[in-house]
Amino acid sequence: MKKFVAIAGNIGVGKSTLVKMLCDEMEWEPFYEPVTENPYLADFYKDMSAWSFHSQVFFLTHRLRSHFQLASHPNSVIQDRSVYEDAEIFAQNLFRQGHITPRDYQTYRELYETAVQFLPPPDLVIYLRASVPTLLNRITRRGRDYERKIAPEYLNSLNNLYESWIENFTLCPVLAVPADDLDYVEHPGHLRLIVAKVNDKLTGKEEVVFEPEEVARAAED
């Protein structure tokens, strides 16, 4: 039976890497964010307050379309970042920073909440939870120029929004992965442990947690 899984988490936490590794392990299809030229992006970076709303609506439109296509995909898929994060994390953060006006933010939320009602939810959201030092370390390791200026305070504000969102998310089951403790790139045992937990969740097991003892054992495999 086909499954639709989305991987959520902050910048640099390792979503794309886990998508590829899980799909290789489980023989599923990966779906990465399509490279789409946002016509508002250049204006957004010049004047965030003037163009945040337009830019976020553009991103939301494309992510809604992708979600709908994946929900009806014939094979099991894993998505790199969910449609929910666009609204609950990034648009909300721009609003909190004062770059989106209350009137525009209310319009955006109404659009998002109406559209989501018509989308079938994923079968599972995998939430990669990591501290700011871990995020900064991984961002440095992957060496993308445009990410070097990301401030710890910005990552922390996103982390707070992620925690609030995931605590109240009820559309589908959630598997929270302690990304500070699990290095699935360096330790194959950690990847196998995540695969086992994903299968537990997808088969309906209610309580699925990563015990410190099994994380330690998996690092030795």
C-alpha positions in Angstrom: 0.0 0.0 0.0 1.4 3.4 -1.0 2.5 5.9 1.6 3.1 9.6 1.6 5.6 10.9 4.2 6.8 14.4 4.6 10.0 15.4 6.4 9.9 18.7 8.4 12.6 20.7 10.2 14.7 23.8 10.4 17.3 25.0 7.9 20.3 22.8 7.9 18.9 20.0 10.0 19.4 17.4 7.2 16.0 16.9 5.6 17.2 16.4 2.0 19.9 14.0 3.1 17.4 11.9 5.1 14.9 11.9 2.2 17.5 10.4 -0.1 18.8 7.9 2.4 15.3 6.7 3.5 14.2 6.3 -0.1 17.3 4.3 -1.0 16.7 2.1 2.0 13.0 1.7 1.6 12.9 1.8 -2.3 10.5 4.7 -2.3 10.5 7.8 -4.5 12.1 11.1 -3.2 10.5 14.4 -3.9 12.6 17.5 -3.4 11.5 21.1 -3.6 11.3 21.9 -7.3 13.6 24.7 -8.5 11.1 27.3 -9.4 12.0 30.9 -10.0 10.0 33.1 -7.7 9.4 36.3 -9.6 9.2 38.3 -6.4 12.4 37.0 -4.8 14.7 39.8 -6.0 12.2 42.4 -4.9 11.7 40.6 -1.6 15.4 40.8 -0.7 15.5 44.5 -1.5 12.4 45.4 0.5 11.0 42.5 2.6 8.1 44.6 4.0 6.8 45.5 0.6 7.1 42.0 -1.0 6.9 39.3 1.8 3.2 38.7 1.2 3.5 38.3 -2.6 6.5 36.0 -2.2 4.9 33.8 0.4 1.7 33.5 -1.7 3.8 32.4 -4.6 5.6 29.8 -2.6 2.4 28.6 -1.0 0.7 28.1 -4.4 3.6 25.9 -5.6 3.7 23.9 -2.4 0.0 23.3 -2.5 0.2 22.0 -6.0 3.1 19.7 -5.1 1.3 18.3 -2.1 -1.8 17.5 -4.2 0.3 15.7 -6.8 2.2 13.7 -4.2 -1.1 12.7 -2.4 -2.3 11.1 -5.7 1.1 9.7 -6.7 0.9 5.9 -7.5 4.0 5.1 -5.6 5.2 5.6 -2.0 7.0 9.0 -1.7 8.9 11.1 0.8 8.7 14.8 0.5 11.5 17.3 1.5 9.6 19.9 3.6 5.8 20.1 3.9 3.2 22.6 2.8 2.4 23.3 6.5 5.8 24.7 7.2 5.4 27.5 4.7 2.5 29.0 6.6 3.1 27.9 10.2 6.8 28.7 10.3 8.1 31.0 7.6 5.1 33.2 6.8 4.4 33.5 10.5 8.0 34.4 11.2 7.9 37.2 8.6 4.6 38.4 10.2 6.2 38.4 13.7 9.2 40.4 12.3 6.8 43.0 11.0 7.4 42.3 7.3 3.8 41.2 6.6 1.0 43.5 7.8 -1.8 42.1 10.0 -4.3 42.6 7.1 -2.2 40.7 4.6 -1.3 38.0 7.1 -5.0 37.4 7.8 -5.7 37.1 4.1 -2.7 34.7 3.7 -3.9 32.5 6.6 -7.4 32.3 5.3 -6.1 31.2 1.9 -3.9 28.6 3.5 -6.5 27.2 6.0 -9.1 27.0 3.2 -6.8 25.2 0.8 -5.5 22.7 3.4 -9.0 21.6 4.2 -9.1 20.1 0.7 -5.7 18.4 0.8 -5.4 14.8 2.0 -2.8 14.8 4.8 0.4 12.7 4.6 0.5 9.4 6.3 3.3 10.6 8.5 5.3 13.7 9.2 8.9 13.1 10.3 10.1 16.1 12.4 13.8 16.5 12.7 14.4 18.3 16.0 17.8 19.9 16.5 19.4 22.6 18.6 20.8 25.8 17.2 24.5 24.7 17.6 23.8 21.5 15.7 22.0 23.5 12.9 24.9 26.0 12.7 27.5 23.1 12.5 25.6 21.4 9.7 25.1 24.6 7.8 28.8 25.3 8.0 29.7 21.7 6.9 27.5 22.0 3.7 29.1 25.3 2.8 26.4 27.1 1.0 27.5 30.8 0.5 24.0 32.2 0.9 23.5 30.5 4.2 26.7 31.8 5.9 25.0 34.9 7.2 22.1 33.1 8.9 22.1 34.4 12.5 21.7 32.0 15.5 18.8 34.2 16.6 16.9 33.6 13.4 17.4 29.8 13.7 16.2 30.0 17.3 13.0 31.9 16.3 12.3 29.3 13.7 12.9 26.5 16.2 10.4 28.0 18.6 7.8 28.2 15.8 8.5 24.6 14.8 8.1 23.3 18.4 4.8 25.2 18.8 3.5 23.9 15.4 4.5 20.3 16.0 3.0 20.3 19.5 -0.4 21.2 18.0 -0.3 19.3 14.7 -3.0 16.7 14.6 -3.6 16.1 10.8 -1.5 12.9 10.8 0.9 11.0 13.1 4.3 12.6 13.8 7.6 10.9 14.4 10.0 13.3 16.2 13.6 12.4 15.5 16.3 13.7 18.0 18.7 15.0 15.3 21.3 16.2 17.9 21.8 12.6 18.9 21.3 10.8 15.6 23.9 11.1 12.8 22.5 8.9 10.1 25.2 10.0 7.7 28.1 8.8 9.9 26.3 5.8 11.5 24.4 3.3 9.3 22.8 1.9 12.6 21.1 5.3 13.2 19.6 5.2 9.7 18.3 1.6 10.3 16.9 2.8 13.7 15.0 5.6 12.0 13.6 3.2 9.3 12.4 0.9 12.0 10.6 3.7 13.9 9.1 5.0 10.6 7.7 1.5 9.9 6.4 1.3 13.5 4.5 4.6 13.0 3.1 3.6 9.6 1.8 0.3 10.9 -0.2 2.1 13.6 2.0 1.8 16.7 0.9 4.6 19.0 4.0 5.3 21.2 7.2 5.4 19.2 10.2 7.1 20.8 14.0 7.0 20.5 15.3 5.6 23.7 18.9 6.8 24.6 20.1 3.3 25.1 19.0 2.1 21.6 20.5 5.3 20.0 23.8 4.4 21.7 23.6 0.8 20.5 22.7 1.8 17.0 25.9 4.0 16.8 28.0 0.9 17.3 26.3 -1.2 14.5 
